[in-house]
């Protein structure tokens, strides 16, 4: 289109009239947006004046990859380099964290298997000690029975001896 053809196309002449026409639907204040031209490529770029809209517009423009405000290409390349360095650092930290978590899981698994081996060993030792204790208890019971039997036999023999001694005295 040529500039002379633009005369017949209706357009909004200012940000105020654009805001007024949209106000019933979106409740935008007249000073919320100003459309300015970027120095680099003469594209209209929204410039938000309220802090909320500045944040929203900056976020949307950043996502779309459009230039925002009156920034130069060096600023953008610096931001891109900082962003890529930050991404690189973030990726390195993520990889480092994953490796650290993997090593931690390996240490935990090793410690857990050592503890299970210790449990098996202690259970085996406990079983052996219980077997020995049962054997000693059985032996002790047997010895006590034998002692009781021997005492009974002693008492019986003592009685027989006394009876024999009385019988010898009576015969004399």
Secondary structure, 3 states (H helix, E strand, C coil): CCHHHHHHCCCCCCHHHHHHHHHHHHCCCCCCEEEEECCCCCCEEEEECCHHHHHHHHHHHHHHCCCCCCCCHHHHHHHHHHHHHHHHHHHHHHHHHHHHHHHHHHHHHHHHHHHHHHHHHHHHHHHHHHHHHHHHHHHHHHHHHHHHHHHHHHHHHHHHHHHHHHHHHHHC
